């Protein structure tokens, strides 16, 4: 899913694909949720979507850093490091 998301963000019509991926992530979340901690990677994924599809340059990198921080917190809370 991430590879498809990242590749499609390079396309010229990427802004039209943004809502499609958001709906996919929102639809998948209830199926895979185990606890409140499960919300962190999904929030990170949606933030990364926003960064990849709707921003560029330094702003994109800064937003991706915040998404990565959510993933790191998730992994630390689960002891997966």
Secondary structure, DSSP 8 states (H G I E B T S, - for coil): -HHHHHHHTTSTTHHHHHHHHHHHHHHHHHHH--STTHHHHHHHHHHHHHHHHH--HHHHHHHHHHHHHHHHHHHHHTT--
